[in-house]
Amino acid sequence: MFESEFLLEDEALGVRTEADPSPENELVGSNFFLGGILGWVLGSYRKPSNQLVPASNTIESDYSAEEKIFLTELWRFEKELQSSMEKEDWYRVYLLVQLAAEAMKNEWSEFIPGNQGYVGSSKFEGEVHSILQHFLQLCQNAIKLDYQRLLPEKVETTGKTAEVYLDFETMNLSIDGEILERKEGGEGKK
């Protein structure tokens, strides 16, 4: 379960202003953070081939209990993000991407190779790169959406601080304690 506070403001929604000559409308902070992790997953991290793996890890053929929890959360999160994009539920997509960036920095950081505290099982170590690559690419696609065009009514909430919470049991998102309703289908762009 994730809880985060963040500002729903012009810059976070990708709104361009005269002072912002950037040609792309992206979620600035999340984009840089998730982009950095994606770059690492795509090839900047390489485990030295001469590094010996302890014998106890070579026999281990399953994920640790913590790794299973992380992977379950990641896959459920990925499924929810993909479904929200397919249903064109853009506000939900925006909130999920914000929470993904927070999770990578906080709750999930110990499962990201190269981060402090990372100790993965041999199975996890062998598979985490491709698993994270797919998830982070989906997040990058979501970040690049034109939220100014897709969420014009949300731009009016500029400056409002919101407490956003994701319940992994139900995959319900709540904002300041109120559950955010899901779109039922591809109802078209608003």
LOKOL-16744 format. One record per atom (N, C-alpha, C): atom name; residue in one letter; x, y, z. Coordinates in nm, 3 decimals. Layout:
REC torke kolke       x       y       z
REC    CA     A       X       Y       Z
...
//
This chain:
REC torke kolke       x       y       z
REC     N     M   0.084  -0.116   0.000
REC    CA     M   0.000   0.000   0.000
REC     C     M   0.089   0.123   0.000
REC     N     F   0.053   0.216  -0.084
REC    CA     F   0.133   0.337  -0.096
REC     C     F   0.053   0.458  -0.056
REC     N     E   0.120   0.548   0.008
REC    CA     E   0.059   0.674   0.043
REC     C     E   0.159   0.781   0.007
REC     N     S   0.112   0.886  -0.052
REC    CA     S   0.203   0.992  -0.095
REC     C     S   0.131   1.125  -0.090
REC     N     E   0.207   1.229  -0.065
REC    CA     E   0.156   1.364  -0.078
REC     C     E   0.231   1.430  -0.190
REC     N     F   0.162   1.495  -0.279
REC    CA     F   0.228   1.570  -0.384
REC     C     F   0.137   1.683  -0.429
REC     N     L   0.197   1.778  -0.495
REC    CA     L   0.122   1.894  -0.543
REC     C     L   0.064   1.863  -0.680
REC     N     L  -0.060   1.899  -0.697
REC    CA     L  -0.122   1.893  -0.828
REC     C     L  -0.108   2.033  -0.885
REC     N     E   0.001   2.057  -0.951
REC    CA     E   0.027   2.191  -1.001
REC     C     E   0.066   2.188  -1.147
REC     N     D   0.073   2.307  -1.208
REC    CA     D   0.100   2.318  -1.351
REC     C     D   0.221   2.239  -1.393
REC     N     E   0.333   2.253  -1.324
REC    CA     E   0.455   2.186  -1.365
REC     C     E   0.439   2.034  -1.359
REC     N     A   0.377   1.983  -1.254
REC    CA     A   0.359   1.839  -1.240
REC     C     A   0.264   1.784  -1.346
REC     N     L   0.167   1.863  -1.387
REC    CA     L   0.074   1.818  -1.489
REC     C     L   0.127   1.837  -1.630
REC     N     G   0.245   1.894  -1.642
REC    CA     G   0.303   1.911  -1.774
REC     C     G   0.253   2.035  -1.845
REC     N     V   0.200   2.131  -1.773
REC    CA     V   0.149   2.253  -1.834
REC     C     V   0.266   2.342  -1.870
REC     N     R   0.273   2.384  -1.994
REC    CA     R   0.381   2.472  -2.038
REC     C     R   0.344   2.616  -2.008
REC     N     T   0.441   2.689  -1.960
REC    CA     T   0.424   2.831  -1.936
REC     C     T   0.530   2.904  -2.016
REC     N     E   0.523   3.036  -2.020
REC    CA     E   0.622   3.114  -2.093
REC     C     E   0.763   3.088  -2.040
REC     N     A   0.776   3.064  -1.909
REC    CA     A   0.906   3.039  -1.850
REC     C     A   0.955   2.897  -1.874
REC     N     D   0.868   2.811  -1.926
REC    CA     D   0.903   2.672  -1.951
REC     C     D   0.906   2.647  -2.101
REC     N     P   1.023   2.665  -2.167
REC    CA     P   1.030   2.648  -2.311
REC     C     P   1.040   2.502  -2.354
REC     N     S   1.033   2.410  -2.262
REC    CA     S   1.047   2.268  -2.293
REC     C     S   0.944   2.225  -2.398
REC     N     P   0.987   2.154  -2.503
REC    CA     P   0.893   2.112  -2.607
REC     C     P   0.804   1.996  -2.565
REC     N     E   0.842   1.923  -2.463
REC    CA     E   0.763   1.808  -2.423
REC     C     E   0.687   1.839  -2.296
REC     N     N   0.564   1.788  -2.287
REC    CA     N   0.484   1.801  -2.166
REC     C     N   0.501   1.673  -2.087
REC     N     E   0.583   1.677  -1.982
REC    CA     E   0.610   1.556  -1.904
REC     C     E   0.595   1.586  -1.757
REC     N     L   0.577   1.485  -1.680
REC    CA     L   0.577   1.497  -1.535
REC     C     L   0.722   1.510  -1.495
REC     N     V   0.766   1.630  -1.471
REC    CA     V   0.907   1.663  -1.462
REC     C     V   0.983   1.576  -1.363
REC     N     G   0.952   1.581  -1.237
REC    CA     G   1.029   1.506  -1.138
REC     C     G   1.020   1.356  -1.159
REC     N     S   0.901   1.307  -1.185
REC    CA     S   0.883   1.163  -1.205
REC     C     S   0.955   1.116  -1.329
REC     N     N   0.949   1.197  -1.433
REC    CA     N   1.012   1.159  -1.559
REC     C     N   1.162   1.140  -1.543
REC     N     F   1.229   1.235  -1.477
REC    CA     F   1.373   1.222  -1.460
REC     C     F   1.407   1.101  -1.375
REC     N     F   1.334   1.080  -1.268
REC    CA     F   1.363   0.968  -1.179
REC     C     F   1.339   0.835  -1.247
REC     N     L   1.219   0.817  -1.304
REC    CA     L   1.187   0.691  -1.370
REC     C     L   1.273   0.672  -1.494
REC     N     G   1.304   0.781  -1.564
REC    CA     G   1.391   0.772  -1.681
REC     C     G   1.530   0.724  -1.644
REC     N     G   1.580   0.770  -1.530
REC    CA     G   1.711   0.726  -1.484
REC     C     G   1.712   0.578  -1.452
REC     N     I   1.607   0.532  -1.387
REC    CA     I   1.599   0.389  -1.355
REC     C     I   1.586   0.309  -1.484
REC     N     L   1.504   0.357  -1.579
REC    CA     L   1.487   0.286  -1.704
REC     C     L   1.620   0.278  -1.779
REC     N     G   1.695   0.387  -1.782
REC    CA     G   1.826   0.387  -1.846
REC     C     G   1.918   0.285  -1.785
REC     N     W   1.915   0.276  -1.654
REC    CA     W   1.997   0.177  -1.585
REC     C     W   1.954   0.035  -1.625
REC     N     V   1.824   0.010  -1.625
REC    CA     V   1.773  -0.123  -1.658
REC     C     V   1.809  -0.160  -1.802
REC     N     L   1.809  -0.063  -1.891
REC    CA     L   1.837  -0.091  -2.032
REC     C     L   1.984  -0.116  -2.060
REC     N     G   2.072  -0.096  -1.960
REC    CA     G   2.209  -0.133  -1.990
REC     C     G   2.318  -0.068  -1.910
REC     N     S   2.288   0.027  -1.827
REC    CA     S   2.398   0.092  -1.756
REC     C     S   2.450   0.006  -1.641
REC     N     Y   2.370  -0.087  -1.591
REC    CA     Y   2.414  -0.173  -1.483
REC     C     Y   2.453  -0.308  -1.541
REC     N     R   2.570  -0.350  -1.514
REC    CA     R   2.615  -0.483  -1.555
REC     C     R   2.683  -0.549  -1.436
REC     N     K   2.640  -0.669  -1.405
REC    CA     K   2.702  -0.745  -1.297
REC     C     K   2.834  -0.801  -1.351
REC     N     P   2.945  -0.778  -1.281
REC    CA     P   3.073  -0.831  -1.330
REC     C     P   3.066  -0.982  -1.347
REC     N     S   3.114  -1.031  -1.460
REC    CA     S   3.103  -1.174  -1.489
REC     C     S   3.197  -1.257  -1.403
REC     N     N   3.302  -1.196  -1.346
REC    CA     N   3.394  -1.272  -1.263
REC     C     N   3.353  -1.273  -1.116
REC     N     Q   3.239  -1.212  -1.084
REC    CA     Q   3.192  -1.210  -0.946
REC     C     Q   3.135  -1.348  -0.911
REC     N     L   3.183  -1.402  -0.802
REC    CA     L   3.136  -1.533  -0.758
REC     C     L   3.006  -1.521  -0.682
REC     N     V   2.914  -1.612  -0.710
REC    CA     V   2.788  -1.616  -0.638
REC     C     V   2.802  -1.717  -0.526
REC     N     P   2.767  -1.678  -0.403
REC    CA     P   2.780  -1.774  -0.292
REC     C     P   2.705  -1.904  -0.321
REC     N     A   2.762  -2.014  -0.278
REC    CA     A   2.704  -2.146  -0.305
REC     C     A   2.561  -2.157  -0.257
REC     N     S   2.528  -2.094  -0.143
REC    CA     S   2.392  -2.104  -0.091
REC     C     S   2.291  -2.041  -0.187
REC     N     N   2.333  -1.940  -0.263
REC    CA     N   2.242  -1.876  -0.357
REC     C     N   2.224  -1.956  -0.485
REC     N     T   2.321  -2.037  -0.522
REC    CA     T   2.310  -2.113  -0.646
REC     C     T   2.208  -2.225  -0.633
REC     N     I   2.184  -2.272  -0.513
REC    CA     I   2.087  -2.379  -0.491
REC     C     I   1.946  -2.321  -0.484
REC     N     E   1.935  -2.198  -0.436
REC    CA     E   1.805  -2.134  -0.419
REC     C     E   1.738  -2.118  -0.555
REC     N     S   1.614  -2.167  -0.566
REC    CA     S   1.547  -2.162  -0.695
REC     C     S   1.418  -2.082  -0.691
REC     N     D   1.395  -2.011  -0.584
REC    CA     D   1.271  -1.936  -0.572
REC     C     D   1.300  -1.797  -0.519
REC     N     Y   1.202  -1.711  -0.530
REC    CA     Y   1.213  -1.576  -0.475
REC     C     Y   1.199  -1.580  -0.323
REC     N     S   1.258  -1.482  -0.257
REC    CA     S   1.236  -1.468  -0.113
REC     C     S   1.093  -1.420  -0.090
REC     N     A   1.045  -1.430   0.032
REC    CA     A   0.909  -1.385   0.064
REC     C     A   0.891  -1.237   0.032
REC     N     E   0.992  -1.156   0.063
REC    CA     E   0.985  -1.012   0.036
REC     C     E   0.983  -0.984  -0.114
REC     N     E   1.062  -1.060  -0.190
REC    CA     E   1.064  -1.044  -0.334
REC     C     E   0.929  -1.081  -0.395
REC     N     K   0.864  -1.183  -0.342
REC    CA     K   0.732  -1.223  -0.390
REC     C     K   0.630  -1.112  -0.366
REC     N     I   0.637  -1.050  -0.251
REC    CA     I   0.545  -0.939  -0.220
REC     C     I   0.570  -0.823  -0.316
REC     N     F   0.697  -0.788  -0.334
REC    CA     F   0.731  -0.680  -0.427
REC     C     F   0.681  -0.710  -0.568
REC     N     L   0.709  -0.829  -0.618
REC    CA     L   0.668  -0.864  -0.754
REC     C     L   0.516  -0.866  -0.769
REC     N     T   0.447  -0.914  -0.667
REC    CA     T   0.301  -0.914  -0.671
REC     C     T   0.249  -0.771  -0.680
REC     N     E   0.303  -0.683  -0.596
REC    CA     E   0.263  -0.542  -0.599
REC     C     E   0.295  -0.479  -0.734
REC     N     L   0.415  -0.505  -0.784
REC    CA     L   0.458  -0.448  -0.911
REC     C     L   0.368  -0.493  -1.025
REC     N     W   0.337  -0.621  -1.032
REC    CA     W   0.253  -0.674  -1.140
REC     C     W   0.110  -0.623  -1.129
REC     N     R   0.057  -0.614  -1.007
REC    CA     R  -0.078  -0.560  -0.990
REC     C     R  -0.082  -0.413  -1.029
REC     N     F   0.023  -0.341  -0.989
REC    CA     F   0.035  -0.199  -1.023
REC     C     F   0.042  -0.183  -1.175
REC     N     E   0.125  -0.264  -1.239
REC    CA     E   0.140  -0.259  -1.385
REC     C     E   0.008  -0.287  -1.455
REC     N     K  -0.064  -0.388  -1.409
REC    CA     K  -0.193  -0.423  -1.467
REC     C     K  -0.292  -0.308  -1.452
REC     N     E  -0.293  -0.245  -1.335
REC    CA     E  -0.384  -0.132  -1.310
REC     C     E  -0.349  -0.012  -1.398
REC     N     L  -0.221   0.017  -1.412
REC    CA     L  -0.177   0.128  -1.497
REC     C     L  -0.214   0.100  -1.642
REC     N     Q  -0.187  -0.020  -1.690
REC    CA     Q  -0.221  -0.057  -1.828
REC     C     Q  -0.371  -0.047  -1.851
REC     N     S  -0.450  -0.100  -1.760
REC    CA     S  -0.595  -0.096  -1.772
REC     C     S  -0.647   0.049  -1.773
REC     N     S  -0.591   0.132  -1.688
REC    CA     S  -0.633   0.273  -1.683
REC     C     S  -0.599   0.345  -1.813
REC     N     M  -0.485   0.311  -1.873
REC    CA     M  -0.448   0.373  -2.000
REC     C     M  -0.543   0.326  -2.111
REC     N     E  -0.576   0.198  -2.111
REC    CA     E  -0.668   0.145  -2.212
REC     C     E  -0.807   0.207  -2.199
REC     N     K  -0.851   0.233  -2.077
REC    CA     K  -0.982   0.294  -2.052
REC     C     K  -0.979   0.446  -2.066
REC     N     E  -0.860   0.499  -2.094
REC    CA     E  -0.840   0.642  -2.108
REC     C     E  -0.883   0.717  -1.982
REC     N     D  -0.853   0.658  -1.869
REC    CA     D  -0.879   0.718  -1.739
REC     C     D  -0.754   0.798  -1.700
REC     N     W  -0.738   0.913  -1.762
REC    CA     W  -0.613   0.988  -1.757
REC     C     W  -0.576   1.039  -1.619
REC     N     Y  -0.673   1.078  -1.540
REC    CA     Y  -0.642   1.126  -1.406
REC     C     Y  -0.588   1.012  -1.321
REC     N     R  -0.647   0.895  -1.334
REC    CA     R  -0.599   0.777  -1.262
REC     C     R  -0.457   0.742  -1.308
REC     N     V  -0.432   0.750  -1.438
REC    CA     V  -0.299   0.723  -1.492
REC     C     V  -0.199   0.821  -1.431
REC     N     Y  -0.235   0.949  -1.429
REC    CA     Y  -0.148   1.052  -1.372
REC     C     Y  -0.113   1.020  -1.226
REC     N     L  -0.213   0.985  -1.146
REC    CA     L  -0.190   0.954  -1.005
REC     C     L  -0.105   0.828  -0.988
REC     N     L  -0.132   0.726  -1.069
REC    CA     L  -0.055   0.602  -1.060
REC     C     L   0.092   0.624  -1.094
REC     N     V   0.120   0.707  -1.193
REC    CA     V   0.259   0.734  -1.228
REC     C     V   0.329   0.809  -1.115
REC     N     Q   0.260   0.902  -1.053
REC    CA     Q   0.317   0.972  -0.938
REC     C     Q   0.350   0.872  -0.826
REC     N     L   0.258   0.781  -0.799
REC    CA     L   0.280   0.681  -0.695
REC     C     L   0.391   0.583  -0.733
REC     N     A   0.404   0.550  -0.860
REC    CA     A   0.512   0.461  -0.905
REC     C     A   0.647   0.525  -0.876
REC     N     A   0.661   0.652  -0.907
REC    CA     A   0.787   0.723  -0.880
REC     C     A   0.817   0.725  -0.731
REC     N     E   0.717   0.750  -0.649
REC    CA     E   0.735   0.749  -0.504
REC     C     E   0.774   0.610  -0.454
REC     N     A   0.710   0.507  -0.507
REC    CA     A   0.740   0.370  -0.465
REC     C     A   0.883   0.331  -0.500
REC     N     M   0.929   0.371  -0.619
REC    CA     M   1.066   0.340  -0.660
REC     C     M   1.168   0.408  -0.571
REC     N     K   1.134   0.526  -0.524
REC    CA     K   1.226   0.600  -0.437
REC     C     K   1.221   0.550  -0.294
REC     N     N   1.108   0.496  -0.253
REC    CA     N   1.090   0.461  -0.112
REC     C     N   1.067   0.312  -0.091
REC     N     E   0.942   0.268  -0.091
REC    CA     E   0.906   0.131  -0.054
REC     C     E   0.974   0.024  -0.138
REC     N     W   0.992   0.048  -0.266
REC    CA     W   1.047  -0.053  -0.356
REC     C     W   1.197  -0.039  -0.378
REC     N     S   1.260   0.062  -0.323
REC    CA     S   1.400   0.091  -0.356
REC     C     S   1.494  -0.026  -0.324
REC     N     E   1.467  -0.102  -0.221
REC    CA     E   1.555  -0.212  -0.185
REC     C     E   1.548  -0.328  -0.285
REC     N     F   1.452  -0.323  -0.377
REC    CA     F   1.439  -0.428  -0.478
REC     C     F   1.494  -0.384  -0.614
REC     N     I   1.556  -0.268  -0.616
REC    CA     I   1.614  -0.215  -0.739
REC     C     I   1.765  -0.236  -0.731
REC     N     P   1.820  -0.325  -0.813
REC    CA     P   1.965  -0.350  -0.808
REC     C     P   2.044  -0.220  -0.823
REC     N     G   2.149  -0.210  -0.745
REC    CA     G   2.231  -0.090  -0.746
REC     C     G   2.196   0.005  -0.634
REC     N     N   2.077  -0.008  -0.576
REC    CA     N   2.037   0.077  -0.464
REC     C     N   2.093   0.022  -0.334
REC     N     Q   2.109   0.110  -0.238
REC    CA     Q   2.156   0.069  -0.107
REC     C     Q   2.055  -0.027  -0.045
REC     N     G   2.104  -0.133   0.013
REC    CA     G   2.017  -0.231   0.077
REC     C     G   1.969  -0.342  -0.015
REC     N     Y   2.004  -0.334  -0.143
REC    CA     Y   1.959  -0.439  -0.236
REC     C     Y   2.040  -0.566  -0.214
REC     N     V   1.968  -0.675  -0.190
REC    CA     V   2.028  -0.808  -0.185
REC     C     V   1.923  -0.901  -0.245
REC     N     G   1.940  -0.934  -0.372
REC    CA     G   1.842  -1.018  -0.439
REC     C     G   1.884  -1.163  -0.443
REC     N     S   1.786  -1.252  -0.441
REC    CA     S   1.815  -1.394  -0.459
REC     C     S   1.866  -1.413  -0.601
REC     N     S   1.926  -1.528  -0.628
REC    CA     S   1.981  -1.551  -0.761
REC     C     S   1.871  -1.550  -0.867
REC     N     K   1.756  -1.605  -0.837
REC    CA     K   1.644  -1.604  -0.932
REC     C     K   1.599  -1.461  -0.957
REC     N     F   1.583  -1.384  -0.851
REC    CA     F   1.540  -1.245  -0.863
REC     C     F   1.642  -1.165  -0.943
REC     N     E   1.769  -1.182  -0.910
REC    CA     E   1.877  -1.112  -0.979
REC     C     E   1.875  -1.140  -1.129
REC     N     G   1.844  -1.262  -1.166
REC    CA     G   1.843  -1.300  -1.306
REC     C     G   1.723  -1.247  -1.383
REC     N     E   1.616  -1.214  -1.314
REC    CA     E   1.492  -1.175  -1.382
REC     C     E   1.450  -1.031  -1.360
REC     N     V   1.505  -0.965  -1.259
REC    CA     V   1.455  -0.832  -1.221
REC     C     V   1.473  -0.729  -1.333
REC     N     H   1.577  -0.739  -1.411
REC    CA     H   1.602  -0.640  -1.516
REC     C     H   1.489  -0.637  -1.618
REC     N     S   1.449  -0.752  -1.668
REC    CA     S   1.342  -0.754  -1.769
REC     C     S   1.207  -0.718  -1.708
REC     N     I   1.184  -0.757  -1.585
REC    CA     I   1.058  -0.724  -1.517
REC     C     I   1.047  -0.572  -1.500
REC     N     L   1.152  -0.510  -1.448
REC    CA     L   1.151  -0.366  -1.427
REC     C     L   1.148  -0.289  -1.559
REC     N     Q   1.216  -0.340  -1.659
REC    CA     Q   1.220  -0.272  -1.788
REC     C     Q   1.079  -0.255  -1.844
REC     N     H   1.000  -0.359  -1.839
REC    CA     H   0.864  -0.352  -1.893
REC     C     H   0.780  -0.252  -1.814
REC     N     F   0.786  -0.258  -1.682
REC    CA     F   0.709  -0.168  -1.597
REC     C     F   0.750  -0.022  -1.618
REC     N     L   0.880   0.003  -1.620
REC    CA     L   0.929   0.140  -1.635
REC     C     L   0.900   0.196  -1.773
REC     N     Q   0.900   0.113  -1.874
REC    CA     Q   0.864   0.161  -2.008
REC     C     Q   0.718   0.202  -2.011
REC     N     L   0.632   0.126  -1.946
REC    CA     L   0.491   0.162  -1.937
REC     C     L   0.476   0.296  -1.864
REC     N     C   0.551   0.315  -1.756
REC    CA     C   0.546   0.442  -1.682
REC     C     C   0.595   0.557  -1.769
REC     N     Q   0.702   0.535  -1.846
REC    CA     Q   0.753   0.640  -1.935
REC     C     Q   0.648   0.679  -2.039
REC     N     N   0.578   0.581  -2.094
REC    CA     N   0.471   0.610  -2.190
REC     C     N   0.361   0.694  -2.125
REC     N     A   0.328   0.663  -2.001
REC    CA     A   0.225   0.737  -1.929
REC     C     A   0.272   0.879  -1.898
REC     N     I   0.397   0.896  -1.864
REC    CA     I   0.450   1.028  -1.832
REC     C     I   0.446   1.121  -1.953
REC     N     K   0.464   1.066  -2.071
REC    CA     K   0.472   1.148  -2.192
REC     C     K   0.337   1.195  -2.243
REC     N     L   0.228   1.153  -2.178
REC    CA     L   0.096   1.197  -2.222
REC     C     L   0.081   1.348  -2.202
REC     N     D  -0.001   1.409  -2.283
REC    CA     D  -0.027   1.553  -2.276
REC     C     D  -0.140   1.578  -2.176
REC     N     Y  -0.103   1.587  -2.049
REC    CA     Y  -0.202   1.602  -1.943
REC     C     Y  -0.274   1.736  -1.948
REC     N     Q  -0.213   1.837  -2.005
REC    CA     Q  -0.280   1.967  -2.019
REC     C     Q  -0.402   1.951  -2.110
REC     N     R  -0.387   1.876  -2.215
REC    CA     R  -0.497   1.853  -2.308
REC     C     R  -0.596   1.750  -2.253
REC     N     L  -0.544   1.645  -2.191
REC    CA     L  -0.628   1.536  -2.144
REC     C     L  -0.704   1.567  -2.016
REC     N     L  -0.649   1.655  -1.934
REC    CA     L  -0.708   1.686  -1.804
REC     C     L  -0.725   1.837  -1.783
REC     N     P  -0.790   1.906  -1.874
REC    CA     P  -0.800   2.052  -1.858
REC     C     P  -0.869   2.093  -1.729
REC     N     E  -0.965   2.013  -1.683
REC    CA     E  -1.036   2.047  -1.560
REC     C     E  -0.947   2.031  -1.436
REC     N     K  -0.846   1.945  -1.444
REC    CA     K  -0.755   1.922  -1.332
REC     C     K  -0.652   2.033  -1.320
REC     N     V  -0.625   2.105  -1.430
REC    CA     V  -0.530   2.213  -1.426
REC     C     V  -0.578   2.322  -1.330
REC     N     E  -0.710   2.332  -1.313
REC    CA     E  -0.768   2.432  -1.224
REC     C     E  -0.738   2.404  -1.077
REC     N     T  -0.693   2.285  -1.044
REC    CA     T  -0.662   2.250  -0.905
REC     C     T  -0.520   2.290  -0.866
REC     N     T  -0.459   2.375  -0.946
REC    CA     T  -0.320   2.417  -0.924
REC     C     T  -0.298   2.457  -0.780
REC     N     G  -0.189   2.406  -0.724
REC    CA     G  -0.151   2.444  -0.589
REC     C     G  -0.215   2.360  -0.479
REC     N     K  -0.308   2.274  -0.510
REC    CA     K  -0.373   2.191  -0.408
REC     C     K  -0.281   2.075  -0.371
REC     N     T  -0.255   2.060  -0.243
REC    CA     T  -0.178   1.946  -0.196
REC     C     T  -0.276   1.833  -0.171
REC     N     A  -0.242   1.715  -0.222
REC    CA     A  -0.330   1.601  -0.208
REC     C     A  -0.256   1.485  -0.144
REC     N     E  -0.325   1.412  -0.058
REC    CA     E  -0.273   1.288  -0.003
REC     C     E  -0.335   1.175  -0.084
REC     N     V  -0.250   1.103  -0.154
REC    CA     V  -0.297   0.997  -0.244
REC     C     V  -0.255   0.863  -0.185
REC     N     Y  -0.348   0.768  -0.188
REC    CA     Y  -0.325   0.637  -0.127
REC     C     Y  -0.373   0.529  -0.224
REC     N     L  -0.293   0.423  -0.241
REC    CA     L  -0.330   0.309  -0.324
REC     C     L  -0.338   0.186  -0.235
REC     N     D  -0.453   0.122  -0.233
REC    CA     D  -0.475   0.000  -0.156
REC     C     D  -0.454  -0.118  -0.251
REC     N     F  -0.350  -0.199  -0.225
REC    CA     F  -0.319  -0.310  -0.315
REC     C     F  -0.418  -0.425  -0.308
REC     N     E  -0.495  -0.433  -0.203
REC    CA     E  -0.597  -0.539  -0.195
REC     C     E  -0.709  -0.513  -0.294
REC     N     T  -0.752  -0.387  -0.303
REC    CA     T  -0.865  -0.352  -0.389
REC     C     T  -0.823  -0.274  -0.514
REC     N     M  -0.700  -0.223  -0.514
REC    CA     M  -0.646  -0.135  -0.618
REC     C     M  -0.727  -0.006  -0.626
REC     N     N  -0.789   0.032  -0.514
REC    CA     N  -0.859   0.159  -0.508
REC     C     N  -0.760   0.271  -0.479
REC     N     L  -0.778   0.380  -0.549
REC    CA     L  -0.702   0.502  -0.524
REC     C     L  -0.791   0.594  -0.444
REC     N     S  -0.735   0.656  -0.342
REC    CA     S  -0.811   0.756  -0.270
REC     C     S  -0.730   0.885  -0.263
REC     N     I  -0.800   0.996  -0.270
REC    CA     I  -0.739   1.128  -0.262
REC     C     I  -0.800   1.196  -0.142
REC     N     D  -0.714   1.232  -0.047
REC    CA     D  -0.758   1.294   0.077
REC     C     D  -0.873   1.216   0.141
REC     N     G  -0.862   1.082   0.138
REC    CA     G  -0.959   0.996   0.203
REC     C     G  -1.080   0.958   0.120
REC     N     E  -1.099   1.019   0.003
REC    CA     E  -1.214   0.988  -0.082
REC     C     E  -1.168   0.898  -0.197
REC     N     I  -1.239   0.787  -0.216
REC    CA     I  -1.204   0.691  -0.320
REC     C     I  -1.232   0.752  -0.457
REC     N     L  -1.134   0.740  -0.545
REC    CA     L  -1.146   0.788  -0.682
REC     C     L  -1.219   0.682  -0.763
REC     N     E  -1.328   0.720  -0.825
REC    CA     E  -1.405   0.627  -0.907
REC     C     E  -1.327   0.593  -1.033
REC     N     R  -1.340   0.469  -1.078
REC    CA     R  -1.277   0.423  -1.201
REC     C     R  -1.370   0.449  -1.319
REC     N     K  -1.308   0.473  -1.435
REC    CA     K  -1.386   0.476  -1.558
REC     C     K  -1.422   0.333  -1.592
REC     N     E  -1.537   0.313  -1.649
REC    CA     E  -1.583   0.178  -1.681
REC     C     E  -1.526   0.122  -1.810
REC     N     G  -1.498   0.204  -1.904
REC    CA     G  -1.445   0.154  -2.031
REC     C     G  -1.384   0.267  -2.108
REC     N     G  -1.346   0.240  -2.230
REC    CA     G  -1.290   0.343  -2.316
REC     C     G  -1.398   0.441  -2.357
REC     N     E  -1.436   0.532  -2.268
REC    CA     E  -1.545   0.625  -2.292
REC     C     E  -1.502   0.742  -2.378
REC     N     G  -1.380   0.740  -2.425
REC    CA     G  -1.334   0.849  -2.508
REC     C     G  -1.257   0.950  -2.428
REC     N     K  -1.185   1.033  -2.496
REC    CA     K  -1.102   1.132  -2.430
REC     C     K  -1.186   1.250  -2.385
REC     N     K  -1.151   1.300  -2.271
REC    CA     K  -1.221   1.418  -2.221
REC     C     K  -1.132   1.538  -2.233
//
